[in-house]
Amino acid sequence: MRIQAIKPQPSFGILKGYKKTPYGNYMWGEYKDYRIEIYDAKKYGQKLQYVSNSKTLRWIWSKLKYMQDGIKKVIRSKAK
């Protein structure tokens, strides 16, 4: 019986980097002409998703999730 090698899952190239921080994780990547950044502050129960133009770094869209008094809250904002 011949055993086949394990093939890795295909990557679409969105994730470009990952960094551990004292408060959680920071990930960034690119999709089409957009730069996507995710700040995950597990220590404080917060998560920020930030999208900007990859060439000019102009802010396009952001979303912040956090807990306040035991209630999950979400704030969204986008450029006009």
C-alpha positions as CSV (number, residue, x, y, z in Angstrom):
1,M,0.0,0.0,0.0
2,R,1.4,3.4,-1.0
3,I,0.8,6.3,1.4
4,Q,0.2,9.7,-0.3
5,A,1.8,12.8,1.0
6,I,-0.4,15.3,2.8
7,K,-1.1,18.2,0.6
8,P,-1.4,21.6,2.4
9,Q,-4.7,23.6,2.1
10,P,-4.7,26.1,-0.7
11,S,-3.9,29.6,0.3
12,F,-5.5,32.6,-1.4
13,G,-2.8,35.0,-0.3
14,I,-4.9,37.3,1.9
15,L,-2.9,36.9,5.2
16,K,0.5,38.6,4.9
17,G,1.6,38.7,8.5
18,Y,0.8,37.8,12.1
19,K,2.3,39.2,15.3
20,K,1.7,38.4,19.0
21,T,1.3,41.4,21.2
22,P,1.1,41.7,25.1
23,Y,-2.6,42.2,24.9
24,G,-3.5,39.6,22.1
25,N,-2.8,39.3,18.3
26,Y,-2.3,41.5,15.3
27,M,-2.9,40.2,11.8
28,W,-2.8,42.0,8.5
29,G,-3.3,41.1,4.8
30,E,-4.3,42.3,1.4
31,Y,-7.2,41.6,-0.8
32,K,-7.5,43.2,-4.3
33,D,-6.8,46.9,-3.5
34,Y,-7.6,46.7,0.2
35,R,-5.4,46.3,3.3
36,I,-7.2,44.4,6.1
37,E,-5.9,44.7,9.7
38,I,-7.3,42.8,12.7
39,Y,-6.4,43.8,16.2
40,D,-7.6,41.1,18.7
41,A,-7.2,42.3,22.3
42,K,-8.2,39.1,24.1
43,K,-6.9,40.5,27.3
44,Y,-9.5,43.3,27.2
45,G,-12.2,41.4,25.3
46,Q,-12.0,43.7,22.2
47,K,-11.6,43.1,18.5
48,L,-11.0,45.8,15.8
49,Q,-11.3,45.1,12.1
50,Y,-9.9,47.9,9.9
51,V,-10.0,48.1,6.1
52,S,-8.0,50.8,4.1
53,N,-6.8,51.4,0.6
54,S,-3.5,49.5,0.2
55,K,-1.9,52.2,-2.0
56,T,-2.9,55.4,-0.2
57,L,-3.7,53.8,3.2
58,R,-6.9,55.9,3.4
59,W,-9.4,54.5,5.9
60,I,-12.5,52.9,4.3
61,W,-14.3,50.8,6.9
62,S,-13.9,49.7,10.6
63,K,-15.7,47.6,13.1
64,L,-15.0,47.4,16.9
65,K,-16.5,44.6,19.1
66,Y,-16.2,45.0,22.9
67,M,-17.9,44.0,26.1
68,Q,-19.4,46.7,28.5
69,D,-21.1,45.7,31.7
70,G,-21.4,42.1,30.4
71,I,-23.1,43.2,27.3
72,K,-21.6,42.6,23.8
73,K,-21.4,45.9,21.9
74,V,-20.5,46.6,18.2
75,I,-19.5,49.9,16.6
76,R,-19.3,50.1,12.8
77,S,-18.1,53.0,10.7
78,K,-17.3,53.7,7.1
79,A,-16.1,56.5,4.9
80,K,-18.5,58.4,2.8
